[in-house]
Amino acid sequence: SIEGSYCPTRSSYSNFEKVGGLFTQVDVDAGPDGILRTSNILAGERRWVETEPLLFRPADGMPPSLLLENAIVFGVDTEGDVNRFFYANNPTLAYEKVAWYERANFNYLLLVASILLFLSALIWPLGRVFNRCPKESDKTARIARWVAGVASILSLLMMIALGAIFALDFASLIYYIPLEITIALAIGVVVAVLALACVILAALAWKDGYWSLAGRVHYTLVVLGLV
């Protein structure tokens, strides 16, 4: 199937810069009357019509400002499945189809869900600080919520810091990695360690019956967000 999300091959595959792929992905969908639609969060939507097998040209003519995008051509793998496309007159860039878990929309949803879960977990450490939560008799249960709460706070701080750096000093990433990003990503390493501890604590919560059923489900969802 031609439909799916495609990411530029000139992208990072192994470090934090791969997050840029979420903004350069192109979604390909089949529209009515045989029209193919491509859309990008930055460039908007375009419509194409098939003129030859796997060759599409603009359905609404060719704007002079887009001479490098006068056609798109899809490629297939050895099994005949469509897995890439190219702008016909632009040899500098190719796009490859990504898996469902790499699609931008899925990751946006995952990000929003995680942020909401982290915000909901703030009640644990903040409630203790301001004495708004009832004390728990089980020490391990208290530790479990403290660890998850601190990890959630650190996760939010890391995302805020990275978002601010990308928004204010994105151009510098072309030349070097700012110290601020190194520090922010170091927070992520701490969160990863805490998340591993939370997985163990979540298992203990179900084994020993900490809190109510709803409390255990909530805690498990927060831990999944951390993971």
Buried (B, 14 or more C-beta within 10 A) or exposed (E): EBEBBBBBEEBEEEEBEEEBBBEBBBBBBEEEEEBBBBBBBEEEEBBBBBEEEEEBBBBEEEEEEEEEBBBBBBBEEEEEEBBBBBBBEEEEEBBBBBEEEBBBEBBEEEEEEBBEBBEBBEBBBEBBEEEEBEEBEBEEBBBBBBBBBBBBBBBBEBBEBBEEBEEEEEEEBEEEEEEBBEEBBEBBEBBEEBBEBBBEBBEBBEEEEBBEEEEBEBBBBBBBBBE
